[in-house]
Amino acid sequence: MRAMWKGSVSFGLVSIPIQLYAATENKNVSLRQVHEADGGRIQYKRFCTIDGAEVPYAEIAKGYELPDGEMVVITDTEMADLPLSSQRTIDVLEFVPLESIDPIQYDRTYYLEPQKSAVKPYIVLRDALHKSSQVAIAKVAVRQRESMAVLRVHADVLVMTTMLWPDEVREPDFPFLRDDPPQVRPQELTMAGSLIDSLAEPVFEPEKYHDHYREALEEMIEAKVAGEETTKPAAVTAKADVVDLMAALQASVDAAKKSRGAKSTSEESDEDEEPPPAAKKKPAARKRAPKSA
């Protein structure tokens, strides 16, 4: 694991320098979009919808679109200047029972590792939290986003789970909630309770469950590799780059024409029509003049 963030846990007058690690990882099999005929990868380019030009990362800013379509452009420098008091600090605000938090508010989970100089205060906080049977509510900013967070103990390590803000959790608003509920017979409740009891376990053991779809997909890929059912995409030639460049240039030309506006009908007709006979005779007249001189 690689540390993705460095900061400190702050509660009262105590500050514990820590490093943050993602506690979970996505085990989905990564599949790319390819051309079925030859296995070539499908690429998406970042381009401006106004001038059609491809835009490098260095020139990309953030924008907030107004209801009328106007865009408020915000640069990375302006974003960095915004006040963020919880940046680089996990600021503990209070301690509450874990069961008082609805899991619907949980977002992402991280491990907290103490820096070498902070092992003792880290262990003191860890053990005190474990003994109190409570969790810490904190504020933290990770990747320019401030969140509420829960600090708790898991496998002898402090774990931080970011939470959604209250206004980010949608209220359920379904028609059946406003209707009169149907009558439920006691026998139906008893039968449902019996079903729950028949499937009940004393503890949750996640190890006994498996992602059968992912396992089947991995087996299929391995079988194709073993059977040499693979495709080696041809190397991209310079010609392909030229085609992309021509397409980009053509898009730029088309966009430039649209931005200037269409020419008047009279100007277009003058350019398209053959020159009048008088115009054709003028060059001949200019040729005879030097001979007479």
N, C-alpha and C positions, 0 to 999 in steps of 0.2 A: 504494500500500500504506500502511496505517496501523500505527504501532507499537502492539503489543498488550501490551508488557511492558517495563519499564526496570529495569536492574540492572547487574551487573558480572561480568566473568570474572575469577576469582581463582585464580592458581597461584603457589605460593611466596609471596613478598612483593609480587608484582605484582598490581595490580588495574586492570582495563580497563573503564571505563564503556561500556555498550552499550545498544542498543535491539533488541527482538526483533520479527520479522515472520514471519507464516505464509508458508512457502516454496511451499506448494501451495494450490490451490483446486479445489473440486468444480465440474465443468463440466456436471453433469446439468441437464437442462431442468426447471425448477421447476414442478410441476403442483399445483394445489390441488384439494381435494375439494369438489365442487359438486353441487347438485341438478340432475339431468339435465333436468328439465322447464323450469326457468326460469333456470338458471345461478347461482342464489343460493349463496353460500359456506356450507359446513358448518362450524359452530363447536363447539369443545369448551370447556366451562367447568370451572374448578377448584372442586369442591365437597366438603364434608366428608361422609363416609359415615355419620356419626353423627347430626348434626342437619340434614343436607340443605342447609345454607346455603352460598352461594358465598363463597369465601375469597380475600381480596386478597393480593397478594404479600407485603405487609408483615407478614401474620400467618402466613406459611408458614415452618415450621422443618423441620429434618431429623429423621428417626427411624430407629432401628435396631430391627427386629422380632426378638424372641426366639422360640425354637422353640415355646413355649407360646402365642404370640400376643400376649404383653405387648409394649408399645412403649416404647423408651427415647427420649425427646424431647431433641434437642440443638439449642440455639439458635445463631444466627450469631455471637453474642458469645462463646459457649463455644468455637465452632470457631476463632474468631480468637485465642483465648488459648492454643491448643495450641502447644507448642514446635515451630518449624520453622526449623532452623538454616540451611537452604539457601534461605530466602526472599530474593528479590532478589539472589541470588548464584549464579553458575554455578561451583561449587567443583571445580576440577580435582584428581583423585585420582592418576591414573597415565597412562602412555602405552603403547599396545599396537599391534601390527600390525592393520590393518583386516580382513585375512582371518581373524583369530582370532575374529571376532564373527559369529555365525550371524544372517543377516538375519531369521529368525523373531522375533527380539527387538525389531526396529525398530517404532516406533510413529508419531510425527509429526515432521516436519522444519521447521526455522525458519532464517531468515537472521539473522545478527548484524551490525548496523551500528554502527560506533564513534561515540561522541559526539565533538564537535569537539575536545575537549581530549585525546582518547585515540587519535587516528589513528596516531601513531607506534608506541606499544606494541602496538596492534592489528596493524599491518603486520609488526612484529617477530615476534609469535606466529604469524601466518599463514605467513610465509616460513619460519620455523623448523619448523613442522609439515610444510609441503610438502617441505622438504629432508630431513627425517628419515624420510619415508615412513611415518609413524606417525599415529595418531589419539589424541585425549585422551579419557579416561573421566572423567566428571564427575557430580556430583549437582546437581539443580536442582528447585525447586518452582515450578510454574506452575499458577495457579488452584487453590490449596490442595491440590495433589497433588504429592508428592515423587517424582521419578523418577531413574533412571540415565539418562545421556545420552552421546552421542558427539560430539566436536568434530572437524571435519575441514575441508578446504579444497575449495571448489567454485566455479569461475568467479571466482577471485580474491576470494572472500568466505568468511568463516568460517561454517560451517553447523553447526547443532546438531540432532541427531536424538534424541528421547527414546526410551528403551527400556523394555520390560516387565521387571518383576522376575522372577528365575528361577522363583519359584513361580506366576507368572502364565502360564507356558508349559506347556500340558498335555503329559503323557506319552502317546505313542501306545500304546494297549492294544487291539489287534485280535486276534481268534482266530487268523488265519493266521500271526501272528508266533510263536505257540506251537506250531504244527504243524511237522512235518518238511517242509522246502522241497521242491518238485517238482524232478525232475531236468531241468536245462537242457542241451541239446546244444550243443556248440561251434559248429555251423553256425547255430543260432539267435542266439547272441551275435554272430557275425560279421555276420549279416544286419542285426541291430539297429544294430551299429556302422556299417555301410555307410549306413543310413538317416540316422544322425546326421551322418555326414560329408557327405552330399548336401545337408543343410540348414544346414550350418555356415557362419558368417560371421566375419570377423576381429574385428569390433567390433559392438556393439549400437547401432543407429541408430533411436531411438524415433520420429523424425519420419516415417518411412515407414509407420507404422501409424496408423489412424484409427478413431474411434468411429462406425461406420456407422449404428448404431441411433440415436444422438443426432442425426446429420446428417439422417436420414430423418424423425425426429420434428420437427426444426426446419423442414424443407421442408414437411411437412404443415401445421404451424401457419401458416407464411407463405402457403400456398395458401388456407387458410381465411380468413385476413385479407384477402387480395387478392380473394377471391370474396364478401366481406362475409358469411361464414358465422359471424357472431359474435352473442353475446347480451349485452344490457346488463341486468344484474339490476336489478329495481325497488328503489327506495330503501326501507330498513327503516322502517316506520311506527311510530308510537307504540303502536298496537294490539299489535304483535309484542312490544314491551317489556312491556306489561301482561300478556300471556299468559305470558311467561317469569317475571314477578314472581309471578303467581298460582301457577304450577307450583312455584316455589321455596317460597312460603308454605305450599302444600298439603303439600309434602315435609317442611317443618319441623314442621307440625302432626302429621303421621303419625309422624314420628320422636319427637316429644315424648310422644305417647300410648304408644308402645312403651317409652320410657324409664321412664314412670311405672308401667307394668304394666297389665294388663287389670283392669277392675273386677270385683268379685265377681258371681256369677250372680244373687244375690238383689237386689242394688242395680240391676242392669240390668233385671230383670223389674219392679221397682217403678216405674222410670221409664217403661217401655214400656206398662204396663197402664193402662186407663181408671180414673179415681178411683172408689172404691166409692160406693154410693148415699149412705151417711152423710156422706161428704165433700161431696157435692153439696148436701145439705140444710143444712149448716152456714151457708153464706153467707145463705140465706133467713132463718134464725133470727136472724142478726145484724142483718138489715134490719128485722125487726118490733120489735126492742127499742127503737130510738129512737122509733117511733110511739106505743108504750104510755107512754113517758116524756113 
